[in-house]
Amino acid sequence: MLKLTHISKTFNPGTVNAKKAIEDLSFHAAKGDFITVIGANGAGKSTLFNAISGSFFTDSGKIELDGKDITFMPEYKRARSIGRLFQDPMRGSAPGMTIEENLALAAGHGGWLSSISRKDRQAFRERLSLLGMGLEDRMTQPVGLLSGGQRQALTLMMATYNPPKLLLLDEHTAALDPATAEKVLEITKNTVEENHLTCMMITHNMQSALELGNRTIMMNAGKIILDVIGEERAHMTVADLLDRFKQAAGKALDNDRMLLSEAE
């Protein structure tokens, strides 16, 4: 479904600030995979997502989505098939527009540029009610008035209103308080399952990485150093993950954010 073949990316090549962000990385995600992605800061996780979504072109290698070569496809064209959420809840929706106008844009109905029919509003209400946040009663309010969790849940709905071939979640709950993050993760899990989406989710919480989805990959220095699925993953603990990281990377994981998230 998603196939990366020997992709590499170096920023500021030929200078003292050269940074090899992805190095000869190959990877294949099957249709319906829900893959959690972990690794320390600077491991290349977000860079990998940027390469897939087309924020930049890779220096070498090939990227295929659903059998189509998208290596040099512009980002705006990839966005028709790839949905993405970011850590910042303020990204992904228009704060000055109402909830129903944002949803109309996501549905491809033109938002404020065209009329929203009664049928559209009813469909929006039904979908919003599934979030359990009361947003179905606030459809004419500007999105900018929503809390971070409400806005992130709305953004998730917008990104999947017309189910994408691939959904990328870039630490989309990291800026939320624990209770809200848990709620958004539950909505995420249900959304992915109900729409049979192929999904990749970056997280710093190693326990969540093992509990959510069906597959976990760990990155370090621009490479995938661990890829676990099935029975191996089902019986794996956070301690096992730390041991496997040390074996593969030749050093212990020393990322405070990841380690502290396990101690909470």
DRENPA-3360 file (N, C-alpha, C; in nm, 2 decimals, always signed):
BEGIN
1 = MLKLTHIS = +0.08/-0.12/+0.00/+0.00/+0.00/+0.00/+0.09/+0.13/+0.00 ~ +0.17/+0.14/+0.10/+0.28/+0.24/+0.10/+0.41/+0.17/+0.09 ~ +0.49/+0.21/+0.00/+0.62/+0.15/-0.02/+0.73/+0.25/-0.04 ~ +0.83/+0.25/+0.05/+0.94/+0.34/+0.04/+1.06/+0.25/+0.01 ~ +1.14/+0.30/-0.09/+1.25/+0.22/-0.14/+1.38/+0.30/-0.14 ~ +1.46/+0.27/-0.04/+1.60/+0.34/-0.03/+1.59/+0.49/-0.04 ~ +1.50/+0.55/+0.04/+1.49/+0.69/+0.04/+1.60/+0.75/+0.14 ~ +1.65/+0.87/+0.10/+1.75/+0.94/+0.18/+1.72/+1.09/+0.17;
9 = KTFNPGTV = +1.75/+1.16/+0.28/+1.74/+1.31/+0.27/+1.84/+1.37/+0.36 ~ +1.92/+1.47/+0.31/+2.02/+1.54/+0.38/+1.98/+1.69/+0.37 ~ +1.97/+1.76/+0.48/+1.94/+1.90/+0.48/+2.08/+1.98/+0.48 ~ +2.08/+2.09/+0.41/+2.20/+2.17/+0.40/+2.33/+2.09/+0.35 ~ +2.31/+2.02/+0.25/+2.42/+1.93/+0.20/+2.54/+2.02/+0.16 ~ +2.66/+1.97/+0.18/+2.78/+2.04/+0.14/+2.82/+2.15/+0.23 ~ +2.76/+2.17/+0.35/+2.79/+2.28/+0.44/+2.82/+2.22/+0.57 ~ +2.87/+2.30/+0.66/+2.91/+2.26/+0.80/+2.78/+2.22/+0.88;
17 = NAKKAIED = +2.66/+2.27/+0.83/+2.54/+2.24/+0.89/+2.46/+2.12/+0.83 ~ +2.53/+2.04/+0.75/+2.47/+1.93/+0.68/+2.41/+1.83/+0.79 ~ +2.29/+1.79/+0.76/+2.22/+1.70/+0.86/+2.16/+1.59/+0.78 ~ +2.21/+1.47/+0.80/+2.15/+1.35/+0.73/+2.03/+1.30/+0.81 ~ +1.91/+1.34/+0.76/+1.78/+1.31/+0.84/+1.72/+1.18/+0.81 ~ +1.73/+1.13/+0.69/+1.69/+0.99/+0.66/+1.80/+0.93/+0.57 ~ +1.83/+0.80/+0.61/+1.95/+0.74/+0.54/+1.91/+0.60/+0.49 ~ +1.90/+0.59/+0.35/+1.87/+0.46/+0.29/+1.76/+0.38/+0.35;
25 = LSFHAAKG = +1.65/+0.44/+0.37/+1.54/+0.38/+0.44/+1.44/+0.31/+0.34 ~ +1.41/+0.19/+0.37/+1.31/+0.11/+0.29/+1.20/+0.06/+0.39 ~ +1.08/+0.06/+0.34/+0.97/+0.03/+0.43/+0.84/+0.00/+0.35 ~ +0.76/-0.09/+0.40/+0.64/-0.12/+0.33/+0.52/-0.13/+0.44 ~ +0.42/-0.06/+0.41/+0.30/-0.07/+0.50/+0.19/-0.13/+0.42 ~ +0.12/-0.24/+0.47/+0.01/-0.30/+0.41/-0.12/-0.23/+0.43 ~ -0.21/-0.25/+0.34/-0.34/-0.18/+0.35/-0.41/-0.23/+0.48 ~ -0.45/-0.13/+0.56/-0.52/-0.16/+0.69/-0.42/-0.16/+0.81;
33 = DFITVIGA = -0.29/-0.15/+0.78/-0.20/-0.14/+0.90/-0.22/-0.02/+0.98 ~ -0.21/-0.03/+1.11/-0.21/+0.08/+1.20/-0.07/+0.08/+1.27 ~ +0.02/+0.16/+1.23/+0.16/+0.15/+1.27/+0.19/+0.26/+1.37 ~ +0.24/+0.23/+1.49/+0.29/+0.33/+1.58/+0.44/+0.35/+1.56 ~ +0.48/+0.48/+1.56/+0.62/+0.51/+1.53/+0.68/+0.58/+1.65 ~ +0.79/+0.52/+1.70/+0.86/+0.58/+1.82/+1.01/+0.60/+1.79 ~ +1.07/+0.68/+1.87/+1.21/+0.72/+1.86/+1.24/+0.85/+1.93 ~ +1.36/+0.87/+1.97/+1.40/+0.99/+2.04/+1.39/+1.11/+1.94;
41 = NGAGKSTL = +1.40/+1.23/+2.00/+1.40/+1.35/+1.92/+1.52/+1.35/+1.82 ~ +1.49/+1.39/+1.70/+1.60/+1.38/+1.60/+1.62/+1.25/+1.53 ~ +1.53/+1.15/+1.56/+1.55/+1.02/+1.51/+1.50/+1.01/+1.36 ~ +1.42/+1.11/+1.32/+1.38/+1.12/+1.18/+1.23/+1.09/+1.16 ~ +1.15/+1.08/+1.27/+1.01/+1.05/+1.26/+0.93/+1.15/+1.18 ~ +0.93/+1.27/+1.22/+0.86/+1.38/+1.15/+0.91/+1.40/+1.01 ~ +1.05/+1.38/+1.00/+1.11/+1.40/+0.86/+1.05/+1.29/+0.77 ~ +1.04/+1.17/+0.82/+0.98/+1.06/+0.75/+0.84/+1.10/+0.70;
49 = FNAISGSF = +0.76/+1.15/+0.79/+0.62/+1.19/+0.75/+0.62/+1.30/+0.65 ~ +0.72/+1.40/+0.66/+0.73/+1.51/+0.57/+0.76/+1.45/+0.43 ~ +0.85/+1.35/+0.43/+0.89/+1.29/+0.30/+0.77/+1.22/+0.23 ~ +0.69/+1.15/+0.31/+0.57/+1.08/+0.26/+0.47/+1.18/+0.21 ~ +0.44/+1.28/+0.29/+0.34/+1.38/+0.25/+0.38/+1.48/+0.15 ~ +0.51/+1.49/+0.12/+0.56/+1.57/+0.01/+0.60/+1.71/+0.05 ~ +0.63/+1.73/+0.18/+0.68/+1.86/+0.23/+0.81/+1.90/+0.16 ~ +0.88/+1.80/+0.12/+1.01/+1.81/+0.04/+1.02/+1.69/-0.04;
57 = FTDSGKIE = +1.11/+1.69/-0.14/+1.14/+1.57/-0.22/+1.27/+1.51/-0.16 ~ +1.27/+1.38/-0.16/+1.39/+1.31/-0.11/+1.50/+1.32/-0.21 ~ +1.62/+1.31/-0.16/+1.74/+1.31/-0.24/+1.76/+1.19/-0.33 ~ +1.71/+1.08/-0.28/+1.72/+0.96/-0.36/+1.61/+0.86/-0.32 ~ +1.58/+0.76/-0.39/+1.49/+0.66/-0.36/+1.35/+0.68/-0.42 ~ +1.25/+0.60/-0.38/+1.12/+0.60/-0.45/+1.01/+0.59/-0.34 ~ +0.90/+0.66/-0.36/+0.79/+0.65/-0.27/+0.67/+0.62/-0.36 ~ +0.60/+0.51/-0.32/+0.48/+0.46/-0.39/+0.36/+0.46/-0.29;
65 = LDGKDITF = +0.24/+0.50/-0.34/+0.12/+0.49/-0.26/+0.01/+0.42/-0.34 ~ -0.03/+0.31/-0.29/-0.14/+0.23/-0.36/-0.10/+0.20/-0.50 ~ +0.03/+0.17/-0.52/+0.08/+0.13/-0.65/+0.12/+0.24/-0.74 ~ +0.11/+0.37/-0.70/+0.14/+0.48/-0.78/+0.26/+0.55/-0.73 ~ +0.35/+0.58/-0.82/+0.48/+0.65/-0.79/+0.45/+0.80/-0.76 ~ +0.47/+0.84/-0.63/+0.44/+0.98/-0.59/+0.57/+1.05/-0.55 ~ +0.68/+1.00/-0.59/+0.81/+1.05/-0.54/+0.82/+1.20/-0.57 ~ +0.78/+1.24/-0.69/+0.79/+1.38/-0.72/+0.66/+1.45/-0.74;
73 = MPEYKRAR = +0.55/+1.39/-0.68/+0.42/+1.46/-0.68/+0.42/+1.57/-0.58 ~ +0.37/+1.69/-0.61/+0.36/+1.80/-0.52/+0.28/+1.77/-0.40 ~ +0.30/+1.84/-0.29/+0.23/+1.81/-0.16/+0.08/+1.83/-0.17 ~ +0.04/+1.93/-0.24/-0.11/+1.96/-0.25/-0.18/+1.85/-0.32 ~ -0.11/+1.78/-0.42/-0.18/+1.67/-0.49/-0.18/+1.55/-0.40 ~ -0.07/+1.53/-0.32/-0.07/+1.41/-0.23/-0.18/+1.43/-0.12 ~ -0.21/+1.55/-0.09/-0.31/+1.58/+0.02/-0.44/+1.52/-0.01 ~ -0.47/+1.49/-0.14/-0.60/+1.43/-0.18/-0.61/+1.29/-0.13;
81 = SIGRLFQD = -0.49/+1.23/-0.11/-0.49/+1.08/-0.07/-0.43/+1.06/+0.07 ~ -0.36/+1.17/+0.12/-0.30/+1.15/+0.25/-0.35/+1.26/+0.35 ~ -0.41/+1.21/+0.46/-0.45/+1.30/+0.57/-0.35/+1.31/+0.67 ~ -0.34/+1.43/+0.74/-0.23/+1.44/+0.84/-0.28/+1.53/+0.95 ~ -0.24/+1.49/+1.07/-0.27/+1.57/+1.19/-0.13/+1.60/+1.26 ~ -0.12/+1.72/+1.32/+0.00/+1.76/+1.38/-0.01/+1.78/+1.53 ~ +0.10/+1.80/+1.60/+0.10/+1.81/+1.74/+0.02/+1.94/+1.78 ~ +0.03/+2.04/+1.71/-0.04/+2.17/+1.74/-0.19/+2.16/+1.70;
89 = PMRGSAPG = -0.28/+2.17/+1.80/-0.42/+2.16/+1.77/-0.47/+2.28/+1.68 ~ -0.39/+2.39/+1.67/-0.43/+2.50/+1.59/-0.41/+2.48/+1.44 ~ -0.34/+2.38/+1.41/-0.32/+2.35/+1.27/-0.43/+2.25/+1.21 ~ -0.46/+2.27/+1.09/-0.56/+2.18/+1.03/-0.70/+2.22/+1.02 ~ -0.73/+2.34/+1.08/-0.87/+2.39/+1.07/-0.86/+2.55/+1.07 ~ -0.96/+2.61/+1.02/-0.97/+2.76/+1.00/-1.04/+2.82/+1.12 ~ -0.97/+2.89/+1.21/-1.03/+2.94/+1.34/-1.14/+3.04/+1.32 ~ -1.13/+3.12/+1.21/-1.23/+3.22/+1.19/-1.36/+3.17/+1.13;
97 = MTIEENLA = -1.36/+3.05/+1.08/-1.48/+2.99/+1.02/-1.55/+2.90/+1.12 ~ -1.68/+2.88/+1.10/-1.76/+2.80/+1.19/-1.72/+2.65/+1.18 ~ -1.77/+2.57/+1.27/-1.75/+2.43/+1.27/-1.81/+2.37/+1.14 ~ -1.93/+2.41/+1.11/-2.00/+2.36/+0.99/-1.93/+2.40/+0.86 ~ -1.87/+2.52/+0.86/-1.80/+2.57/+0.74/-1.67/+2.49/+0.72 ~ -1.60/+2.46/+0.83/-1.48/+2.38/+0.83/-1.51/+2.24/+0.77 ~ -1.62/+2.18/+0.82/-1.66/+2.05/+0.78/-1.71/+2.05/+0.63 ~ -1.77/+2.16/+0.59/-1.81/+2.17/+0.45/-1.69/+2.17/+0.36;
105 = LAAGHGGW = -1.58/+2.24/+0.40/-1.46/+2.24/+0.33/-1.40/+2.10/+0.32 ~ -1.40/+2.03/+0.43/-1.34/+1.89/+0.44/-1.42/+1.80/+0.35 ~ -1.56/+1.82/+0.34/-1.64/+1.74/+0.26/-1.63/+1.77/+0.12 ~ -1.57/+1.89/+0.09/-1.56/+1.93/-0.05/-1.68/+2.01/-0.10 ~ -1.75/+2.07/-0.01/-1.87/+2.15/-0.04/-1.85/+2.30/-0.05 ~ -1.72/+2.34/-0.04/-1.69/+2.48/-0.06/-1.70/+2.57/+0.06 ~ -1.75/+2.52/+0.18/-1.75/+2.61/+0.30/-1.84/+2.73/+0.28 ~ -1.78/+2.84/+0.32/-1.86/+2.97/+0.32/-1.87/+3.02/+0.17;
113 = LSSISRKD = -1.81/+2.96/+0.08/-1.82/+3.01/-0.06/-1.95/+2.96/-0.13 ~ -2.01/+2.86/-0.06/-2.14/+2.81/-0.12/-2.23/+2.78/-0.01 ~ -2.36/+2.76/-0.04/-2.46/+2.74/+0.07/-2.44/+2.59/+0.12 ~ -2.47/+2.58/+0.25/-2.46/+2.45/+0.31/-2.61/+2.40/+0.33 ~ -2.64/+2.29/+0.27/-2.78/+2.24/+0.26/-2.82/+2.18/+0.40 ~ -2.95/+2.17/+0.41/-3.01/+2.11/+0.54/-2.95/+1.96/+0.55 ~ -2.94/+1.89/+0.44/-2.89/+1.76/+0.44/-2.75/+1.75/+0.49 ~ -2.67/+1.85/+0.44/-2.53/+1.86/+0.49/-2.52/+1.88/+0.64;
121 = RQAFRERL = -2.60/+1.97/+0.69/-2.60/+2.00/+0.83/-2.64/+1.88/+0.91 ~ -2.74/+1.81/+0.87/-2.78/+1.69/+0.94/-2.67/+1.58/+0.94 ~ -2.60/+1.57/+0.83/-2.49/+1.48/+0.82/-2.38/+1.52/+0.92 ~ -2.35/+1.65/+0.92/-2.25/+1.70/+1.01/-2.28/+1.68/+1.16 ~ -2.41/+1.70/+1.19/-2.46/+1.68/+1.33/-2.44/+1.53/+1.37 ~ -2.48/+1.45/+1.28/-2.47/+1.30/+1.32/-2.32/+1.26/+1.34 ~ -2.23/+1.31/+1.26/-2.09/+1.28/+1.27/-2.03/+1.34/+1.40 ~ -2.07/+1.46/+1.42/-2.01/+1.53/+1.54/-2.06/+1.47/+1.67;
129 = SLLGMGLE = -2.19/+1.42/+1.67/-2.24/+1.36/+1.79/-2.16/+1.24/+1.83 ~ -2.10/+1.17/+1.74/-2.02/+1.05/+1.77/-1.90/+1.08/+1.85 ~ -1.85/+1.21/+1.85/-1.73/+1.25/+1.92/-1.76/+1.26/+2.07 ~ -1.89/+1.28/+2.11/-1.93/+1.29/+2.25/-1.88/+1.41/+2.31 ~ -1.86/+1.52/+2.24/-1.81/+1.65/+2.29/-1.91/+1.76/+2.28 ~ -2.03/+1.73/+2.24/-2.13/+1.84/+2.23/-2.12/+1.93/+2.11 ~ -2.03/+1.90/+2.02/-2.00/+2.00/+1.91/-2.12/+2.00/+1.81 ~ -2.20/+1.90/+1.81/-2.32/+1.91/+1.72/-2.41/+2.02/+1.76;
137 = DRMTQPVG = -2.40/+2.07/+1.88/-2.49/+2.19/+1.92/-2.42/+2.32/+1.91 ~ -2.30/+2.32/+1.85/-2.22/+2.44/+1.84/-2.17/+2.47/+1.70 ~ -2.24/+2.41/+1.60/-2.19/+2.41/+1.46/-2.18/+2.55/+1.40 ~ -2.25/+2.65/+1.45/-2.24/+2.79/+1.40/-2.13/+2.87/+1.47 ~ -2.06/+2.81/+1.57/-1.96/+2.88/+1.64/-1.83/+2.87/+1.57 ~ -1.74/+2.98/+1.58/-1.61/+2.97/+1.52/-1.52/+2.86/+1.58 ~ -1.44/+2.80/+1.50/-1.36/+2.69/+1.56/-1.26/+2.75/+1.66 ~ -1.22/+2.87/+1.64/-1.12/+2.93/+1.73/-1.17/+2.94/+1.88;
145 = LLSGGQRQ = -1.30/+2.91/+1.90/-1.35/+2.91/+2.04/-1.34/+2.78/+2.11 ~ -1.30/+2.68/+2.03/-1.29/+2.54/+2.08/-1.17/+2.52/+2.17 ~ -1.17/+2.42/+2.26/-1.05/+2.38/+2.33/-0.96/+2.30/+2.24 ~ -0.84/+2.28/+2.29/-0.74/+2.21/+2.21/-0.79/+2.07/+2.17 ~ -0.85/+2.00/+2.27/-0.89/+1.87/+2.25/-1.01/+1.86/+2.15 ~ -1.10/+1.96/+2.16/-1.22/+1.96/+2.07/-1.17/+1.99/+1.93 ~ -1.07/+2.08/+1.92/-1.03/+2.12/+1.79/-0.95/+2.01/+1.72 ~ -0.87/+1.93/+1.80/-0.80/+1.82/+1.75/-0.89/+1.71/+1.70;
153 = ALTLMMAT = -1.00/+1.69/+1.78/-1.10/+1.59/+1.74/-1.17/+1.63/+1.61 ~ -1.20/+1.76/+1.60/-1.26/+1.81/+1.48/-1.17/+1.79/+1.36 ~ -1.04/+1.83/+1.38/-0.94/+1.81/+1.27/-0.93/+1.67/+1.23 ~ -0.94/+1.58/+1.32/-0.93/+1.43/+1.28/-1.05/+1.40/+1.20 ~ -1.17/+1.45/+1.24/-1.29/+1.42/+1.16/-1.28/+1.48/+1.02 ~ -1.22/+1.61/+1.01/-1.20/+1.67/+0.88/-1.11/+1.59/+0.79 ~ -1.00/+1.54/+0.85/-0.90/+1.47/+0.78/-0.95/+1.34/+0.72 ~ -1.05/+1.28/+0.79/-1.10/+1.15/+0.75/-1.25/+1.16/+0.70;
161 = YNPPKLLL = -1.30/+1.28/+0.67/-1.44/+1.29/+0.63/-1.46/+1.22/+0.49 ~ -1.36/+1.24/+0.40/-1.35/+1.16/+0.28/-1.23/+1.07/+0.31 ~ -1.25/+0.94/+0.35/-1.14/+0.86/+0.40/-1.02/+0.86/+0.31 ~ -0.90/+0.90/+0.36/-0.78/+0.91/+0.28/-0.72/+0.77/+0.26 ~ -0.63/+0.75/+0.17/-0.56/+0.62/+0.15/-0.47/+0.60/+0.27 ~ -0.41/+0.71/+0.32/-0.32/+0.70/+0.43/-0.34/+0.82/+0.53 ~ -0.34/+0.79/+0.66/-0.35/+0.89/+0.76/-0.22/+0.89/+0.84 ~ -0.17/+1.01/+0.85/-0.04/+1.03/+0.93/-0.08/+1.12/+1.05;
169 = LDEHTAAL = -0.04/+1.07/+1.17/-0.07/+1.13/+1.30/+0.06/+1.17/+1.36 ~ +0.10/+1.29/+1.36/+0.23/+1.34/+1.41/+0.22/+1.39/+1.55 ~ +0.22/+1.30/+1.65/+0.21/+1.33/+1.79/+0.08/+1.42/+1.82 ~ -0.03/+1.38/+1.76/-0.15/+1.46/+1.76/-0.21/+1.48/+1.90 ~ -0.17/+1.41/+2.00/-0.22/+1.43/+2.13/-0.12/+1.48/+2.23 ~ +0.00/+1.51/+2.18/+0.11/+1.55/+2.27/+0.08/+1.69/+2.35 ~ +0.01/+1.78/+2.28/-0.02/+1.91/+2.34/-0.14/+1.91/+2.43 ~ -0.21/+1.79/+2.45/-0.33/+1.79/+2.53/-0.31/+1.73/+2.67;
177 = DPATAEKV = -0.40/+1.77/+2.76/-0.38/+1.71/+2.89/-0.42/+1.56/+2.89 ~ -0.37/+1.49/+2.99/-0.38/+1.34/+2.98/-0.52/+1.29/+2.96 ~ -0.62/+1.35/+3.02/-0.76/+1.30/+3.01/-0.81/+1.33/+2.87 ~ -0.78/+1.45/+2.81/-0.83/+1.48/+2.68/-0.75/+1.40/+2.58 ~ -0.62/+1.38/+2.60/-0.54/+1.30/+2.51/-0.60/+1.15/+2.50 ~ -0.64/+1.10/+2.61/-0.70/+0.96/+2.61/-0.83/+0.96/+2.53 ~ -0.91/+1.07/+2.55/-1.03/+1.08/+2.47/-1.01/+1.08/+2.32 ~ -0.91/+1.17/+2.28/-0.88/+1.18/+2.14/-0.82/+1.05/+2.08;
185 = LEITKNTV = -0.74/+0.98/+2.16/-0.68/+0.86/+2.12/-0.79/+0.75/+2.10 ~ -0.90/+0.75/+2.18/-1.01/+0.66/+2.17/-1.08/+0.69/+2.04 ~ -1.11/+0.82/+2.01/-1.17/+0.86/+1.89/-1.09/+0.82/+1.77 ~ -0.96/+0.84/+1.78/-0.87/+0.80/+1.67/-0.88/+0.65/+1.64 ~ -0.87/+0.57/+1.75/-0.88/+0.43/+1.73/-1.01/+0.39/+1.66 ~ -1.12/+0.44/+1.71/-1.25/+0.41/+1.65/-1.26/+0.46/+1.50 ~ -1.21/+0.58/+1.48/-1.21/+0.63/+1.34/-1.13/+0.54/+1.24 ~ -1.01/+0.50/+1.28/-0.93/+0.42/+1.20/-1.00/+0.28/+1.17;
193 = EENHLTCM = -1.05/+0.23/+1.28/-1.12/+0.09/+1.26/-1.25/+0.10/+1.18 ~ -1.33/+0.20/+1.20/-1.45/+0.21/+1.13/-1.44/+0.24/+0.98 ~ -1.33/+0.32/+0.95/-1.30/+0.35/+0.81/-1.20/+0.26/+0.74 ~ -1.15/+0.16/+0.82/-1.05/+0.07/+0.76/-0.93/+0.14/+0.70 ~ -0.88/+0.24/+0.78/-0.77/+0.33/+0.73/-0.64/+0.26/+0.75 ~ -0.55/+0.30/+0.66/-0.40/+0.27/+0.68/-0.35/+0.39/+0.75 ~ -0.29/+0.36/+0.87/-0.25/+0.48/+0.96/-0.11/+0.46/+1.01 ~ -0.04/+0.57/+1.02/+0.09/+0.57/+1.09/+0.08/+0.68/+1.20;
201 = MITHNMQS = +0.12/+0.65/+1.32/+0.11/+0.75/+1.43/+0.24/+0.76/+1.51 ~ +0.29/+0.88/+1.52/+0.41/+0.90/+1.60/+0.36/+0.93/+1.74 ~ +0.43/+0.86/+1.83/+0.40/+0.89/+1.98/+0.53/+0.88/+2.06 ~ +0.54/+0.95/+2.17/+0.65/+0.94/+2.26/+0.62/+0.84/+2.37 ~ +0.49/+0.80/+2.38/+0.45/+0.71/+2.49/+0.46/+0.56/+2.44 ~ +0.56/+0.49/+2.49/+0.60/+0.36/+2.45/+0.49/+0.26/+2.48 ~ +0.42/+0.28/+2.59/+0.31/+0.19/+2.63/+0.20/+0.20/+2.52 ~ +0.16/+0.32/+2.49/+0.06/+0.34/+2.38/+0.10/+0.28/+2.25;
209 = ALELGNRT = +0.23/+0.30/+2.22/+0.29/+0.24/+2.10/+0.26/+0.09/+2.09 ~ +0.27/+0.02/+2.20/+0.25/-0.12/+2.20/+0.10/-0.16/+2.21 ~ +0.02/-0.07/+2.26/-0.12/-0.11/+2.28/-0.21/-0.07/+2.16 ~ -0.17/+0.04/+2.09/-0.25/+0.08/+1.98/-0.20/+0.02/+1.85 ~ -0.30/-0.01/+1.76/-0.26/-0.06/+1.63/-0.21/-0.20/+1.63 ~ -0.15/-0.24/+1.52/-0.11/-0.38/+1.50/+0.04/-0.39/+1.47 ~ +0.11/-0.28/+1.47/+0.26/-0.29/+1.44/+0.33/-0.17/+1.49 ~ +0.45/-0.18/+1.54/+0.53/-0.07/+1.59/+0.67/-0.07/+1.53;
217 = IMMNAGKI = +0.71/+0.05/+1.48/+0.85/+0.06/+1.43/+0.92/+0.17/+1.52 ~ +1.05/+0.15/+1.54/+1.13/+0.24/+1.61/+1.24/+0.29/+1.52 ~ +1.26/+0.43/+1.53/+1.36/+0.49/+1.44/+1.48/+0.55/+1.53 ~ +1.59/+0.55/+1.46/+1.71/+0.61/+1.53/+1.81/+0.66/+1.41 ~ +1.85/+0.78/+1.42/+1.95/+0.83/+1.32/+1.90/+0.82/+1.18 ~ +1.77/+0.84/+1.16/+1.72/+0.84/+1.02/+1.70/+0.70/+0.96 ~ +1.70/+0.60/+1.05/+1.68/+0.46/+1.00/+1.57/+0.39/+1.09 ~ +1.51/+0.29/+1.03/+1.42/+0.20/+1.11/+1.50/+0.09/+1.17;
225 = ILDVIGEE = +1.51/+0.09/+1.30/+1.60/-0.01/+1.37/+1.52/-0.13/+1.43 ~ +1.39/-0.11/+1.43/+1.30/-0.21/+1.49/+1.17/-0.21/+1.43 ~ +1.11/-0.33/+1.39/+0.98/-0.34/+1.33/+0.92/-0.46/+1.38 ~ +0.82/-0.45/+1.47/+0.76/-0.56/+1.53/+0.61/-0.57/+1.51 ~ +0.56/-0.69/+1.49/+0.42/-0.71/+1.46/+0.37/-0.85/+1.51 ~ +0.25/-0.87/+1.52/+0.19/-1.00/+1.55/+0.23/-1.05/+1.69 ~ +0.26/-1.18/+1.71/+0.28/-1.24/+1.84/+0.40/-1.17/+1.91 ~ +0.50/-1.14/+1.84/+0.62/-1.08/+1.90/+0.58/-0.95/+1.97;
233 = RAHMTVAD = +0.50/-0.87/+1.90/+0.46/-0.74/+1.96/+0.36/-0.76/+2.07 ~ +0.27/-0.86/+2.06/+0.17/-0.88/+2.16/+0.23/-0.91/+2.29 ~ +0.34/-0.98/+2.30/+0.41/-1.01/+2.42/+0.52/-0.92/+2.46 ~ +0.54/-0.81/+2.39/+0.65/-0.72/+2.42/+0.61/-0.62/+2.53 ~ +0.70/-0.59/+2.62/+0.68/-0.49/+2.72/+0.77/-0.36/+2.69 ~ +0.75/-0.26/+2.76/+0.83/-0.14/+2.74/+0.98/-0.17/+2.77 ~ +1.00/-0.25/+2.87/+1.14/-0.29/+2.90/+1.20/-0.36/+2.79 ~ +1.12/-0.45/+2.72/+1.17/-0.52/+2.60/+1.21/-0.42/+2.49;
241 = LLDRFKQA = +1.12/-0.32/+2.47/+1.15/-0.22/+2.37/+1.28/-0.15/+2.40 ~ +1.30/-0.11/+2.53/+1.43/-0.04/+2.56/+1.55/-0.13/+2.54 ~ +1.54/-0.26/+2.57/+1.65/-0.35/+2.55/+1.67/-0.37/+2.40 ~ +1.57/-0.38/+2.32/+1.59/-0.39/+2.17/+1.65/-0.27/+2.11 ~ +1.61/-0.15/+2.17/+1.67/-0.02/+2.12/+1.82/-0.03/+2.15 ~ +1.86/-0.07/+2.27/+2.00/-0.07/+2.31/+2.08/-0.17/+2.22 ~ +2.02/-0.28/+2.19/+2.09/-0.38/+2.10/+2.11/-0.32/+1.96 ~ +2.01/-0.26/+1.91/+2.01/-0.21/+1.77/+2.09/-0.09/+1.75;
249 = AGKALDND = +2.08/+0.01/+1.85/+2.15/+0.14/+1.84/+2.29/+0.14/+1.90 ~ +2.32/+0.04/+1.98/+2.45/+0.03/+2.05/+2.46/+0.13/+2.16 ~ +2.34/+0.18/+2.21/+2.34/+0.27/+2.33/+2.20/+0.26/+2.39 ~ +2.19/+0.31/+2.51/+2.07/+0.31/+2.58/+1.99/+0.43/+2.54 ~ +1.86/+0.42/+2.54/+1.77/+0.53/+2.51/+1.78/+0.63/+2.62 ~ +1.81/+0.76/+2.59/+1.83/+0.86/+2.70/+1.73/+0.98/+2.67 ~ +1.62/+0.95/+2.61/+1.53/+1.06/+2.58/+1.44/+1.08/+2.70 ~ +1.45/+1.19/+2.77/+1.38/+1.21/+2.89/+1.22/+1.21/+2.87;
257 = RMLLSEAE = +1.18/+1.27/+2.76/+1.04/+1.28/+2.74/+0.98/+1.14/+2.72 ~ +1.04/+1.05/+2.65/+0.99/+0.92/+2.63/+0.99/+0.84/+2.77 ~ +1.10/+0.85/+2.84/+1.12/+0.78/+2.96/+1.02/+0.83/+3.07 ~ +1.00/+0.96/+3.08/+0.91/+1.02/+3.18/+0.77/+0.98/+3.15 ~ +0.73/+0.97/+3.02/+0.60/+0.93/+2.99/+0.56/+0.79/+3.04 ~ +0.66/+0.71/+3.06/+0.64/+0.57/+3.11/+0.63/+0.57/+3.26 ~ +0.69/+0.68/+3.33/+0.69/+0.68/+3.47/+0.57/+0.75/+3.53 ~ +0.49/+0.81/+3.45/+0.37/+0.89/+3.50/+0.26/+0.79/+3.54;
% end
